[in-house]
Structure formats: C-alpha cells, structure tokens
Amino acid sequence: MCSVRFTLSPQYRKDVERQLKTARQWGRWLPIQYLLSILAVMDGQSFAAVAVAFRVHEKTVAAWVRMCCCDGITRAPRQKPTNRPPN
C-alpha cells in the first residue's frame, strides 16, 4: 500500500486538535479515530501502522486522509444507521 506524508499549517493542526477535544467530550469514538489517524499520518506514520493501531483497514485510513484533504475536518465520518427502530 502506498504511504503518504503531508503537512498542514499550525492553525489547521490546532483546529484538528480542537475538534478532537470536542469529540472526546461527547464520547464519539468514530470521529476520535478519524482525527487521531489524521494526526498520526501528519506525524509521519504509515497507513498500515495507523490501521493496526485503530483496528481498521488500510483503505479506511486512506479514505479518511482523502476525506480530510478534499473536504476538511468538518466532515468527519459518522456511524451508519442500524435500521433498528428506536426503543
């Protein structure tokens, strides 16, 4: 699998860290994984290493990085609905 290294401005990194703090406060695991993986790739980790750390596929990490580059951090992945009716 291909490895990517990219850098973002210090302000953008602060935005990612702020979003991460908010996601942690709300206890939302998927956005936390997404934001931590973006920070790890920014710090030079490979897709494979990040995928192992978060127990996801390398293609998922690559999709998250692509999503961050194309759409920004505001469009974090969301949980898919289970199609179960609410209680």
C-alpha positions in Angstrom: 0.0 0.0 0.0 1.2 3.5 -0.7 2.5 5.7 2.0 1.6 9.4 2.1 3.2 12.3 4.1 1.5 15.7 4.2 1.8 18.7 6.4 -0.8 21.2 7.4 -0.5 24.6 8.8 -0.1 25.0 12.6 -3.6 26.7 12.6 -5.2 23.7 10.8 -3.5 21.3 13.3 -5.0 23.4 16.2 -8.4 23.0 14.5 -8.0 19.3 14.3 -6.9 19.1 18.0 -9.9 21.3 19.0 -12.3 19.0 17.1 -10.7 16.0 18.8 -11.2 17.6 22.2 -14.9 18.1 21.4 -15.3 14.6 20.1 -13.8 13.2 23.3 -16.1 15.3 25.4 -19.1 13.9 23.6 -17.7 10.4 23.6 -17.9 9.8 19.9 -15.5 7.1 19.0 -15.6 7.2 15.2 -14.6 10.9 14.9 -12.0 10.4 17.6 -10.4 7.6 15.5 -10.7 9.7 12.3 -9.0 12.7 13.9 -6.3 10.7 15.7 -5.5 8.9 12.4 -5.2 12.2 10.6 -2.8 13.5 13.2 -0.8 10.2 13.1 -0.4 10.4 9.3 0.6 14.1 9.6 3.3 13.0 12.1 4.7 10.5 9.5 3.0 7.2 10.5 2.2 4.9 7.6 -1.3 3.9 6.7 -0.5 0.3 7.8 0.7 1.4 11.3 -2.3 3.6 11.8 -4.7 0.8 10.6 -3.2 -1.6 13.1 -3.4 0.9 15.9 -7.1 1.6 15.3 -8.1 -1.9 14.1 -9.3 -0.7 10.7 -8.3 -1.5 7.2 -5.6 0.5 5.4 -8.1 1.6 2.8 -10.2 3.1 5.6 -7.2 5.2 6.7 -6.5 6.2 3.1 -10.2 7.2 2.7 -10.0 9.3 5.9 -6.9 11.1 4.7 -8.5 11.7 1.3 -11.7 13.0 3.1 -9.6 15.3 5.2 -7.7 16.7 2.2 -10.7 17.1 0.0 -13.5 18.1 2.4 -11.7 19.3 5.5 -12.1 18.1 9.1 -15.6 19.2 9.5 -16.9 16.2 7.5 -15.9 13.5 9.9 -17.3 10.1 9.3 -20.5 9.2 11.0 -21.9 6.0 12.4 -24.1 4.2 9.8 -27.7 3.8 11.0 -28.6 0.3 12.1 -32.1 0.5 10.6 -33.5 -0.6 14.0 -36.5 1.3 15.2 -35.8 3.4 18.3 -37.0 2.0 21.7 
